[in-house]
Amino acid sequence: MPSTPHPSPSPQPGHAGAVRTARVRRAWAWGAVGAALLTAVFLLYAEPDFVVMMADQLWACF
């Protein structure tokens, strides 16, 4: 006797909206982390001593 596939359980109402909200929050969180990192890098490169030190270290590799 062939087995019939079991119907998949129906999703709970509002579940898709909760998943979408979580994804949007996660995207905003990663965007905030990226913006903070870019701001930190910009502030470091705005310091002339830091830029000279990084150039010296990079040049020492060659």
C-alpha positions as CSV (number, residue, x, y, z in Angstrom):
1,M,0.0,0.0,0.0
2,P,1.6,3.3,-1.0
3,S,2.1,5.8,1.8
4,T,0.6,9.2,1.4
5,P,2.7,12.2,2.3
6,H,1.9,13.9,5.5
7,P,0.7,17.5,5.0
8,S,3.1,20.0,6.3
9,P,1.9,21.9,9.4
10,S,0.4,25.3,8.5
11,P,2.5,28.2,9.7
12,Q,1.2,30.2,12.6
13,P,-0.4,33.5,11.7
14,G,2.0,36.3,12.0
15,H,5.0,34.1,11.9
16,A,6.3,35.4,8.5
17,G,6.0,39.0,9.9
18,A,8.1,38.0,12.9
19,V,10.8,36.4,10.8
20,R,10.9,39.5,8.5
21,T,11.1,41.8,11.5
22,A,14.0,39.8,12.9
23,R,15.8,39.9,9.6
24,V,15.3,43.7,9.3
25,R,16.6,44.1,12.9
26,R,19.6,41.9,12.1
27,A,20.3,43.9,8.9
28,W,20.1,47.2,10.9
29,A,22.4,45.8,13.6
30,W,25.0,44.8,11.0
31,G,24.7,48.1,9.3
32,A,25.3,49.9,12.7
33,V,28.4,47.7,13.3
34,G,29.7,48.5,9.8
35,A,29.1,52.2,10.3
36,A,30.9,52.2,13.6
37,L,33.8,50.4,12.1
38,L,34.0,52.8,9.2
39,T,33.8,55.8,11.6
40,A,36.6,54.4,13.7
41,V,38.8,53.9,10.6
42,F,38.1,57.4,9.4
43,L,39.0,58.9,12.8
44,L,42.2,56.9,12.9
45,Y,43.2,58.0,9.4
46,A,42.4,61.6,10.3
47,E,45.4,61.4,12.8
48,P,48.6,62.2,10.8
49,D,50.8,60.3,13.3
50,F,48.8,57.2,12.8
51,V,49.0,57.5,9.0
52,V,52.8,57.9,9.1
53,M,53.1,54.9,11.5
54,M,51.0,52.7,9.2
55,A,53.0,53.8,6.2
56,D,56.3,53.0,7.9
57,Q,55.0,49.6,9.0
58,L,53.8,48.8,5.5
59,W,57.0,50.0,3.9
60,A,59.0,47.8,6.4
61,C,57.3,44.7,4.9
62,F,59.2,45.3,1.6
